[in-house]
Amino acid sequence: MDSQHPPLETLQDIKRMMERSSRFISLSGWSGVSAGVCALLGAWAAQNRISGYLQAIHGGRGYYEYGTGRFGRTGQLGDSVAILYNDLLVIAGITFLAALISSFLFTLARSRRNGISMWDRTVQRLAWNTILPMVVGGLVILRAMEWGYYELVAPGCLIFYGLALVNASKYTLGEIRYLGYGQLVLGIINLWTGGLGLYFWAAGFGILHIVYGVFMWWKYERQP
């Protein structure tokens, strides 16, 4: 029986080499946790901005013009829904950059520990299959905002991000597709619950990322 162990170990080594050549397996669980924390902080900042906007509306005895999508205040400078959403877009952009940078740093650290390149052909395919649905989704969302369909922003982000994760899962750890499925489910539900967009956004980009990150750390990075 002992004589069978070397061939078995050889097969396992071959399997690991094939995985390294076809999949990027150095995604860090801490990347998911850090992205989730950034998303929750971004949702908190957005909620504060919305609360301040609503307080200004009620304090200024304002009115909302449904035909033009603008809000005015009696006696003071007028405001618009578009300005609010532009501020929220800035918050989302800062949140995205913070999550991207923190995720990259954690993944870079794990790649160096594993001796795996961060920019080989596999990573290039992974990046392309992730970025393409997100860029297309971003253009669709921007156009929806131009038309005034702001309630589609949160579900649109979740849906296109979910599609990007599912599309990229064949080039990295397979578990990431389940994170994508979760984003898709939340986004589709949010299409019929537009007033709760920020909560769904926080649940998808925040809580799901943290749960996914902890699970991946426990499965692949935890020291025995």
C-alpha angles and dihedrals in degrees: 000000000000090000088063094060098077094055089047091051090048091054091050090051091050090050091051091049091051091050091051092050096049105028137042101232101173099086106137123228087218088062089064092046093049092047090050093050091049090050093051091049089049091050089050091052091047092049090052090050092050092047091051090049093051092046090053089050095053094038092053094045089241133180133213121226105214093190096057101026091237132127123212134191126213112246098358138072114300122242134201138215088236091063090052092051092046088056090048089050090055090050090049091050093051090046091051093050092048092049092046094050095045092046091049093051094050092046091047090053092051092046091055091049090052094043093238125143118245094212113038127128093277092054090048091055090046092051093047094049090048099043099045098065090041094052092048090047091049091054091049092049093048090051091049089053090051088055091048098249093135093154088070094060099084098041090043091055091049095046098048092042090051090051090050092053094048091046092050097043093090089064098048141022109335094225090074090075089068089056086052092050089052091052091049093051093049092046094050092048090048090057086075096038102052096159091063097053096122092052092050089046090053092046094050103039095029116032098028091050092051093048091047092047094050091048093049092047091050093048102041111015108033111111114234 
